[in-house]
């Protein structure tokens, strides 16, 4: 097996980044901005269409009359 200096350097750098990200003075990334109303309306439309497709693909079964008392 041959020694790969690039792989060793990468391993050390990635280990430092991972260990350094848990430090108390690590930089904090701000939260993403909330999504607008336009996106909320689109989500509702997509959900409504998906439910309609689900009803069309898997309709509710009819009750069987064979098991009912006469």
C-alpha distances in whole Angstrom, upper triangle without the diagonal:
4,7,9,13,15,13,14,17,18,17,19,22,22,23,25,27,27,28,31,32,34,36,39,40,37,39,41,41,44,45,46,49,51,52,55,58,57,54,56,58,56,54,57,58,55,55,59,57,55,57,60,57,56,60,60,57,58,61,63,64,68,69,70,74,73,73,75,79,82
4,6,10,12,11,12,15,16,16,18,20,21,22,24,26,26,28,30,31,33,35,38,38,36,38,40,40,43,44,45,48,50,51,54,57,56,53,55,58,55,54,57,58,55,55,59,58,55,58,60,58,57,61,61,58,59,63,64,66,69,71,72,76,75,75,77,81,84
4,6,9,8,8,11,13,13,14,17,18,19,21,23,23,24,26,28,30,31,35,35,33,34,37,37,41,42,42,46,48,49,52,55,55,52,54,56,54,53,56,57,54,54,58,57,55,57,60,57,57,60,61,58,59,63,64,66,69,71,72,76,76,75,78,81,84
4,5,5,6,9,10,11,13,14,16,17,19,20,21,23,24,26,28,30,33,33,30,32,34,34,38,39,39,43,45,46,49,52,52,49,51,53,51,49,53,54,51,52,55,54,52,55,57,55,54,58,58,56,57,60,62,64,68,69,71,74,74,73,76,79,82
4,5,5,6,9,10,11,12,14,15,17,18,20,21,22,24,27,28,31,31,28,30,32,32,36,38,38,42,44,45,48,52,51,48,50,53,51,50,53,54,51,52,56,55,53,55,58,56,55,59,60,57,58,62,64,65,69,71,72,76,76,75,78,81,84
4,5,5,6,9,10,11,12,14,15,16,18,20,21,22,25,26,30,29,26,27,30,30,33,35,35,38,41,42,45,48,48,45,47,50,47,46,50,51,48,49,52,52,49,52,55,53,52,56,57,54,55,59,61,63,66,68,70,74,74,73,75,79,82
4,5,5,6,9,10,10,12,14,15,16,18,20,21,23,25,29,28,26,27,29,29,32,33,34,37,40,41,44,47,47,44,46,48,46,45,48,49,46,47,51,50,47,50,53,51,50,54,54,52,53,56,58,60,64,65,67,71,71,70,72,76,79
4,5,5,6,9,10,11,12,14,15,17,18,20,22,23,27,27,24,26,28,29,33,34,35,38,41,42,46,49,48,45,47,50,48,47,50,51,49,49,53,52,50,52,55,53,52,56,57,54,55,59,60,62,66,68,69,73,73,72,74,78,81
4,5,5,6,9,10,11,12,14,15,16,18,21,22,25,25,22,24,26,26,30,32,33,36,39,40,44,47,47,44,46,49,47,46,49,50,48,48,52,52,49,52,55,53,52,56,57,55,56,59,61,63,67,68,70,74,74,73,75,79,82
4,5,5,6,8,10,11,12,14,15,16,19,20,24,24,21,22,24,24,28,29,30,33,36,37,40,44,43,40,42,45,43,42,45,47,44,45,48,48,46,48,51,49,49,52,53,51,52,55,57,59,63,65,66,70,70,69,72,75,78
4,6,5,6,9,10,11,12,14,16,18,19,23,23,20,22,24,24,28,29,30,34,36,38,41,44,44,41,43,46,44,42,46,47,44,45,48,48,46,48,51,49,48,52,53,51,51,55,56,58,62,64,65,69,69,68,70,74,77
4,6,5,6,9,10,11,12,14,16,17,21,21,18,20,23,24,28,29,31,34,37,38,42,45,45,42,44,47,46,44,47,49,46,47,50,50,48,50,53,52,51,55,56,53,54,58,59,61,65,66,68,72,72,71,73,76,79
4,5,5,6,9,10,10,12,15,16,19,19,16,18,20,21,24,26,27,31,34,35,39,42,42,39,41,44,43,41,45,46,44,44,48,48,46,49,51,50,49,53,54,52,53,56,58,60,64,65,67,71,71,70,72,75,79
4,5,5,6,9,10,11,13,15,18,18,15,17,19,19,23,24,25,29,31,33,36,40,40,37,38,42,40,38,42,43,41,41,45,45,43,45,48,46,46,49,51,48,49,53,54,56,60,61,63,67,68,66,68,72,75
4,5,5,6,8,10,12,13,17,17,15,17,19,20,24,25,27,30,33,35,38,41,42,39,40,43,42,40,43,45,43,43,47,47,44,47,50,48,47,51,52,50,51,54,55,57,61,62,64,68,68,67,69,72,75
4,5,5,6,8,10,11,15,14,12,15,17,19,22,24,26,30,32,34,38,41,42,39,40,44,43,41,44,46,44,44,48,48,46,48,51,50,49,53,54,52,53,56,57,59,63,64,66,70,71,69,71,74,77
4,6,5,6,9,10,14,13,10,12,14,15,19,21,22,26,29,31,34,37,38,35,37,40,39,37,41,43,40,41,44,45,43,45,48,47,46,50,51,49,50,53,54,57,60,62,64,68,68,67,69,72,75
4,5,5,7,10,13,14,11,13,14,15,19,20,22,26,28,30,34,37,37,35,36,39,38,36,39,41,39,39,43,43,41,43,46,45,44,48,49,47,48,51,52,54,58,59,61,65,65,64,66,69,72
4,6,6,7,11,12,10,13,15,17,20,22,24,28,30,32,36,39,40,37,38,42,41,39,42,44,42,42,46,46,44,46,49,48,47,50,52,50,50,54,54,57,60,61,64,67,68,66,68,71,74
4,5,5,9,9,7,10,12,15,18,20,23,26,29,31,35,38,39,36,37,41,40,39,42,44,42,42,46,46,44,46,50,49,48,51,53,51,52,55,56,58,62,63,65,69,69,68,69,73,76
4,6,8,9,6,8,9,11,15,17,19,23,25,28,31,34,35,33,34,37,37,35,38,40,38,38,42,43,41,43,46,45,44,48,50,48,48,51,52,55,58,60,62,66,66,65,66,69,73
4,7,8,7,10,11,13,16,18,21,24,26,29,32,35,37,34,35,38,38,36,39,41,39,39,43,44,42,43,47,46,45,48,50,49,49,52,52,55,58,59,62,65,66,64,65,68,72
4,5,5,9,11,14,17,19,22,25,28,31,34,37,39,36,37,41,40,38,41,44,42,42,46,47,45,46,50,49,48,51,54,52,52,55,56,58,62,63,65,68,69,67,69,72,75
4,6,9,10,13,16,18,22,24,27,30,33,36,38,36,36,40,40,38,41,44,42,42,45,47,45,47,50,50,49,52,54,53,53,55,56,59,62,63,65,69,70,68,69,72,75
4,6,9,12,15,18,21,24,26,30,33,36,38,36,36,40,40,39,41,44,43,43,46,47,46,48,51,51,50,53,55,54,54,57,58,60,64,65,67,71,72,70,71,74,77
4,6,10,13,16,18,21,24,27,30,34,35,33,34,38,37,36,39,41,40,40,44,45,43,45,48,48,47,50,52,51,51,54,55,58,61,62,65,68,70,68,69,72,75
4,7,10,13,15,18,21,24,27,31,32,30,31,35,35,33,36,39,38,38,41,42,41,43,46,46,46,49,51,50,50,53,54,57,60,62,64,68,69,67,69,72,75
4,6,9,12,15,18,21,24,28,29,27,28,32,32,30,33,36,35,35,38,39,38,40,43,43,43,46,48,47,47,50,51,54,57,58,61,65,66,64,65,69,71
4,7,9,12,15,18,21,24,26,24,25,28,28,27,30,32,31,32,35,36,35,37,40,40,40,43,45,44,45,47,48,51,55,56,59,62,64,62,63,67,70
4,7,9,12,15,18,21,23,21,22,26,26,25,28,30,29,30,33,34,34,35,38,39,39,41,43,43,44,46,47,50,53,55,58,61,63,61,62,66,68
4,6,9,12,15,18,20,18,19,22,23,21,24,27,26,26,29,31,30,32,35,35,35,38,40,39,40,42,43,46,50,51,54,58,59,58,59,62,65
4,6,9,12,16,17,15,16,20,20,19,22,24,23,24,27,28,28,30,32,33,33,36,37,37,38,40,41,45,48,50,53,56,58,57,57,61,63
4,6,9,13,14,13,14,17,18,17,20,22,22,23,26,27,27,29,32,32,33,35,37,37,38,40,41,45,48,50,53,56,58,57,58,61,63
4,7,10,12,10,11,14,15,14,17,19,19,20,23,24,24,26,29,29,30,32,34,34,35,37,38,42,45,46,50,53,55,54,54,58,60
4,7,8,7,8,11,12,11,14,16,16,17,20,21,21,23,26,26,27,29,31,32,33,34,36,39,42,44,48,51,53,52,52,56,58
4,5,6,7,9,10,11,13,15,16,17,19,21,22,23,25,26,28,30,31,32,33,35,36,40,42,45,48,51,53,53,53,56,58
4,5,5,6,9,10,11,13,14,15,17,19,20,21,23,25,26,27,29,30,32,33,34,38,40,42,46,49,51,50,50,54,56
4,5,5,6,9,10,11,13,14,16,17,19,20,22,23,25,26,27,29,30,32,33,37,39,42,45,48,51,50,50,54,56
4,5,5,6,9,10,11,12,14,15,16,18,20,21,22,24,26,27,28,30,31,35,38,40,43,47,49,48,49,52,54
4,5,5,6,9,10,11,12,14,15,17,19,20,21,23,25,26,27,28,29,33,36,38,41,44,47,46,46,49,51
4,5,5,6,9,10,11,13,14,16,17,19,20,21,23,24,26,27,28,32,34,37,40,43,46,45,45,49,50
4,5,5,6,9,10,11,12,14,15,17,18,20,21,22,24,25,27,31,34,36,39,42,45,45,45,48,50
4,5,5,6,9,10,10,12,14,15,16,18,20,21,22,24,25,29,32,34,37,40,43,42,43,46,48
4,5,5,6,9,10,11,12,14,15,17,18,20,21,22,23,27,29,32,35,38,41,40,40,44,46
4,5,5,6,9,10,11,12,14,16,17,18,20,21,23,26,29,31,35,38,40,40,40,44,45
4,5,5,6,9,10,11,12,14,15,16,18,19,22,25,28,31,34,37,39,39,40,43,45
4,5,5,6,9,10,10,12,14,15,16,18,19,23,26,28,31,34,37,36,37,40,42
4,6,5,6,9,10,11,13,14,15,16,18,21,24,26,30,33,35,35,35,39,40
4,5,5,6,9,10,11,12,14,15,17,21,24,27,30,33,35,35,36,39,41
4,5,5,6,9,10,10,12,14,16,19,22,25,28,31,34,34,34,38,40
4,5,5,6,9,10,10,11,13,17,19,22,25,28,31,31,31,35,37
4,5,5,6,9,10,10,13,16,19,22,25,28,30,30,31,34,36
4,5,5,6,8,10,13,16,19,22,25,28,30,31,31,35,37
4,5,5,6,8,10,14,17,20,22,26,28,28,29,33,34
4,6,5,5,8,11,14,17,20,23,25,25,26,30,31
4,6,6,9,12,15,18,21,24,26,27,27,31,32
4,6,10,12,15,18,20,24,25,26,28,31,33
4,7,9,12,15,17,21,22,23,24,28,30
4,6,9,12,15,18,20,21,22,26,27
4,7,9,12,15,18,18,19,22,24
4,6,9,12,14,15,16,19,21
4,6,9,12,13,13,17,18
4,6,9,9,9,13,15
4,6,6,8,11,13
4,6,5,9,9
4,6,8,9
4,7,9
4,6
4
